[in-house]
Amino acid sequence: MVCLTVLSLLPMHVKRSIGTTGFLHNAGHLTAFAITGIFLLPPRRPGFFDAWRIWPGVLFAISLEWLEAAVYGNAFEWRDVATDTMGLLAVLLVSGIYDLLYAETNR
């Protein structure tokens, strides 16, 4: 999360030089928050409907976008927050499927 914060607050010319802008921008957000979700969500959960567990990650995404907008005066990007949330939901979905399959094989 510290790395995401630092990366988000880099000046735009630095972001361009390291390639975090452009056509891979959304894929970067999705991947970064999927990885964050792996660390935020416990490995085993009771079921699929524990989506409330992603709220810390969603709040983190909103905070990063707000901070970036406040520091650089750019527009708040809800699309980035939505992409970040999809990354978190993807981890929840894959983990839930894994839990179901694991439970089936251990009956």
PyMOL commands that set and color helices and strands:
alter all, ss='L'
color gray80, all
select helices_A, chain A and resi 2-8+12-18+25-40+51-72+78-105
alter helices_A, ss='H'
color red, helices_A
deselect
rebuild
show_as cartoon
